């Protein structure tokens, strides 16, 4: 299965060539903030947290990063396979 992933200002658009109901689609973290690490299985186990105070309807902008950048190469990429 070829996966095409496009990030547009926080929006994830994913095109799949062969989508079946029972098929598992692997999910990997590509970039994480606040010194957290991505494990060998491709996932970050440490949650970012929340600064939302529901009772007061406020939040603090004190966690996360303003910009995340990463390079990722799909190990299952096949240029001969059609996406859509």
Number of C-alpha atoms within 10 A of each C-alpha: 14 18 19 14 12 12 9 8 6 7 8 10 10 11 14 15 13 12 11 9 5 6 8 8 11 7 9 12 13 15 15 19 13 9 8 13 15 16 12 7 9 13 15 17 10 12 8 13 8 12 12 12 10 8 6 7 7 9 11 9 10 8 12 14 10 7 6 10 8 7 6 9 7 10 6 9 12 12 8 7 11 12 15 9
